[in-house]
Amino acid sequence: MAGAVVPDPRRNRNVGLMAAGAALAMLGLGYASVPLYRLFCQVTGYGGTTQRADSEKLAGVKVAARMIRVRFDANTAPGMPWFFKPQQVTQDLRIGERKIATFEARNLSGRPITGTAIFNVSPEQAGKYFNKIQCFCFTEQKLMPGQDVRMPVIYYVDPAILDDPGASNIEEITLSYTFNETPESAAQAGSSAANKPLASLAEKPLDRAQARR
C-alpha cells in the first residue's frame, strides 16, 4: 500500500536498549537507596542521626567555654527480655569536651540473646553536631542468660553548633537508645523451641476421667 510506514529495525532496537537501560538504572537506584539514605542522615543529622568521629576529625576539635547538658534515655523493643538503663540521668559538659557515659544491660531470659541498639538525639537539629567516638551501638551485643554488663559510649558535642543559628541556642540534648533483638537471634530461639522434645505422655499420670475410659 502506497504511503505505508516501514518499521526501522535499528530504531526499534535503540528504543528497546534505552528502555532496558532505564529499567536497570531504576533497579540500581532501588538497591542504593538504603545506603544513600543512611549516608544522607549521617551527613545532615536528619532525624536526629548522630555522627561517628574519627582521629582526623578529633584532631581539630577545640573545647569551648559554653556548657551544654546531655540527657540519657534507654528503651527495649516490645518482646525484648532485657533490662536496659543509663547509669547517669544527665551529664553537663563543655562543648567540644569528651565525655563517657555508661549504660547497664541485663538478659532477663533463660537463653542467649543478641541485640543491636538504634539511636537518635533530640532536638533533631543537634544530630549533626553530636559525635560518638566509641559506642556499644557500633556492634551487636550478645548477653548470656542472666548476664549483666556495663556498656560505655564516649562522645562530644561539636563546637560548630555554636555557629548554627538554628542550633546555637540548644541547652540540652537527649541521647536515646532502643535495643532490638537481631533476626538471627530470634530465629535461633524459635528453632530451639520447635526442636525441643515434648514430654512423653507416659511420664504424666492420667487423670481419673481418662483412666476410666
C-alpha positions in Angstrom: 0.0 0.0 0.0 1.3 3.4 -1.0 2.4 5.6 1.9 2.7 2.7 4.4 5.3 3.3 7.1 8.1 0.7 7.1 9.4 -0.1 10.6 13.0 0.7 11.1 14.7 -2.3 12.9 17.6 -0.1 14.1 15.3 2.4 15.7 13.2 -0.2 17.4 16.4 -1.8 18.7 17.7 1.6 20.1 14.3 2.2 21.8 14.5 -1.2 23.4 18.0 -0.7 24.6 17.1 2.7 26.1 14.1 1.1 27.9 16.3 -1.7 29.3 18.9 0.8 30.4 16.3 2.9 32.2 14.9 -0.2 34.0 18.4 -1.2 35.1 19.1 2.3 36.3 15.9 2.3 38.4 16.8 -1.1 39.8 20.2 0.2 40.8 18.7 3.2 42.5 16.4 0.9 44.4 19.4 -1.1 45.8 21.4 2.0 46.5 18.5 3.9 48.2 19.1 2.4 51.7 22.8 3.1 52.0 22.4 6.5 50.3 19.6 7.4 52.8 21.9 6.3 55.7 24.7 8.5 54.3 22.4 11.4 53.9 21.2 11.0 57.5 24.8 10.8 58.8 25.9 13.9 56.9 22.9 16.1 57.7 21.9 14.7 61.1 18.4 14.2 59.6 16.0 12.6 62.1 18.4 13.1 64.9 21.1 10.8 63.4 24.4 11.2 65.3 27.9 11.3 63.8 30.8 9.0 64.2 34.1 10.8 64.9 37.5 9.5 63.5 41.0 10.5 64.6 41.3 13.2 61.9 38.1 14.8 63.0 39.1 14.7 66.7 42.4 16.4 66.0 40.6 19.7 65.0 38.2 19.9 68.0 38.7 22.7 70.5 36.8 22.9 73.8 34.6 25.9 74.1 33.6 27.8 77.3 29.9 27.2 76.7 28.3 24.4 78.7 25.6 22.0 77.5 23.6 19.2 79.1 23.1 15.7 77.7 20.2 13.6 79.0 20.2 9.8 78.5 17.2 7.6 77.6 17.2 3.8 77.3 14.4 1.5 75.9 13.9 -2.0 74.7 11.7 -3.1 71.8 8.5 -5.0 72.7 9.3 -8.6 73.5 13.0 -7.9 74.1 13.6 -9.5 77.5 16.4 -7.2 78.6 16.7 -4.8 81.4 18.4 -1.7 80.0 19.0 1.7 81.6 21.6 4.6 81.7 23.7 4.7 84.9 23.5 8.5 84.8 20.4 10.6 84.0 22.3 13.7 82.8 25.8 14.9 82.2 27.0 18.6 82.0 30.0 19.2 79.8 31.7 21.9 77.8 31.0 21.9 74.1 33.9 20.1 72.4 34.8 18.2 75.7 34.9 14.4 75.5 32.7 12.6 78.0 32.0 8.9 78.8 28.5 7.7 79.8 27.7 4.1 80.8 24.6 2.0 80.3 23.6 -1.2 82.1 22.1 -4.2 80.3 21.0 -7.5 81.7 19.5 -10.5 80.0 16.4 -11.5 81.9 15.7 -14.6 79.9 17.0 -18.2 80.0 18.6 -18.1 76.6 21.4 -16.2 74.9 20.2 -13.1 73.1 22.0 -10.9 70.6 20.8 -7.3 70.3 21.5 -4.1 68.4 20.9 -0.6 69.6 19.3 2.0 67.4 19.8 5.6 68.4 19.0 9.2 67.8 19.2 12.6 69.6 16.7 15.3 70.1 16.2 18.0 69.2 16.8 16.8 65.7 19.0 19.7 64.6 21.6 18.6 67.2 22.2 15.3 65.4 24.9 16.5 63.0 26.8 18.0 66.0 26.6 15.0 68.3 29.7 12.9 67.7 30.4 9.4 69.1 34.0 8.2 69.4 33.2 4.8 70.9 29.8 3.2 71.4 28.3 -0.2 72.2 25.8 0.7 69.4 28.5 0.2 66.8 28.4 -3.6 67.1 26.0 -6.3 68.1 25.8 -7.2 71.8 25.4 -10.8 72.9 24.3 -11.5 76.5 24.1 -15.0 78.0 21.2 -15.9 80.3 21.2 -13.7 83.4 24.4 -11.8 82.2 24.8 -8.2 83.4 27.1 -5.8 81.6 28.2 -2.2 81.6 28.4 -0.6 78.1 30.1 2.8 77.6 29.7 5.5 75.0 32.4 8.2 74.5 31.1 11.3 72.9 31.4 15.1 72.4 29.3 18.0 71.0 30.9 19.7 68.0 31.7 23.4 68.7 30.4 24.1 65.2 26.9 24.0 66.8 27.7 27.5 68.1 27.9 28.8 64.6 24.5 27.4 63.5 21.7 29.9 64.1 19.2 27.0 64.2 21.0 25.1 66.9 23.2 27.5 68.8 20.5 28.1 71.4 20.2 24.4 72.4 20.9 24.0 76.1 20.0 20.2 76.4 20.4 17.2 74.1 18.7 13.9 74.7 20.6 10.8 73.6 18.2 7.9 73.2 18.8 4.2 72.6 16.4 1.3 71.9 17.7 -2.3 71.9 16.2 -4.8 69.4 16.9 -8.5 69.2 18.6 -9.4 65.9 16.6 -11.5 63.4 19.2 -14.3 63.6 19.0 -14.4 67.4 15.2 -14.5 67.3 15.2 -17.2 64.6 17.6 -19.3 66.6 15.3 -19.1 69.7 12.3 -20.1 67.5 14.3 -23.0 66.1 15.3 -24.2 69.6 11.8 -24.1 70.8 10.5 -26.0 67.8 13.1 -28.7 68.2 12.6 -29.1 72.0 11.2 -32.6 72.6 7.8 -32.8 74.1 7.4 -34.6 77.4 6.2 -38.1 77.0 2.6 -38.7 77.9 3.7 -41.9 79.7 5.6 -39.7 82.1 2.5 -37.9 83.2 -0.2 -39.6 85.3 -3.5 -39.9 83.7 -6.4 -38.2 85.5 -9.2 -40.4 86.7 -11.6 -39.5 83.9 -9.1 -40.7 81.4 -8.3 -43.9 83.4 -12.0 -44.9 83.3 -12.2 -44.7 79.5 
